[in-house]
């Protein structure tokens, strides 16, 4: 028998006219949001930035900073069929996943188009947590059809979560009293006592969305403000600051991470045919395991692999210092043959380069690539055509992000 649970607090429709919900950390964040710059994410009031997006970005790269991930969707999938059901849903093989580990996954429609990406936490022999950016309860329920002894719980509002990123993040957690945190490997999980509790209510995973050293902290809502206060007290000498969505987008682009609404459209939300993407188009073929048992979209993805995707997501180093935001890409300097488009772009302060992610027609990847960039200067519109160079590796991937123990700062 399949059982699904959805707490009343998670049943609020963010589009039904209710006021935006406040995060479990909101009282502390509101006091620090000097610009009162808020937007929304999954029905939550959510910070675009607190003071200045570039300042917050430099905090992530040079010290440490917190990012509220309470609005992220979180689902417990448990029971003897939990592994089989999730393995049937996602494209990656999780059958041999070890306990207290995290892995990155994606899942697709029958047509092989990306529904979403996210992470799976293996918390016990038959207990998993799936996290993702958009609500996924209906898709989980459909994916659970035919599996017995399975429980799906929507924990999105029942877990307070904070991303803590930057080179001094490990030092701050050690100062906060998390003994052994420096032994935690990337994509690992540890549990700690907190606030005098007899158990271990604080879960810490070495995960994040910045490409740098960083962790994510997970705790029950009643302890959220205590966690914030303890973290900020320990980080007071390490430059701790909050950062918002704008700085997050800068950091994840340098790391080469994709974002829905920019690099891909979620398949269940698109209107036009094939205006969504496949994992192979997004250079995520390494997430698709054809050796495992059947999974959703397998047949379509086999064809996409064998025939080759029409478009391929690539990393570009672009001449000059004008970001190629929303630029069209061409195979020649005269711009007579359009071959793709830029999805995300910026001047990277840490890489000291003009970088971008772009979708390019696969057949043109071996030739020249030119970007037509439009920009403003002193109230006048300007344009120029510049050469682009393909990059194989992430723009920013410091060794500290993978080292165990991380270097001391």
Secondary structure, DSSP 4 states (H G I P E B T S, - for coil): -EEEEE-GGG---TTTTPPPBPPTTHHHHHHH-TT-EEEEETTEEEEEESS-HHHHHHHHHHSEEEEE-TTSEEEEEESTTHHHHHHHHBSS--TTPPTTEEEEEEEE-TTS-EEEEEEEEEEETTEEEEEESS--HHHHHHHTTT--SEEEEE-TTT-EEEEEESTTHHHHHHHTT-TTGGGPPTTBEEEE--TT-SS--EEEES--SSSSSEEEEEE-GGGHHHHHHHHHHHTTTTTEEE--HHHHHHHHHHHT---BTTTB--GGG--STT-S--TTTTT-GGG--TTSSP-TTHHHHHHHHHH--SEEEEEEEESSSS--TT-EEESSTT--SEEEEEEEEEEETTTTEEEEEEEEEGGGTTS-EEEEEEEEETTEEEEEEEEEEEESS-S---GGGT-SSPPP-
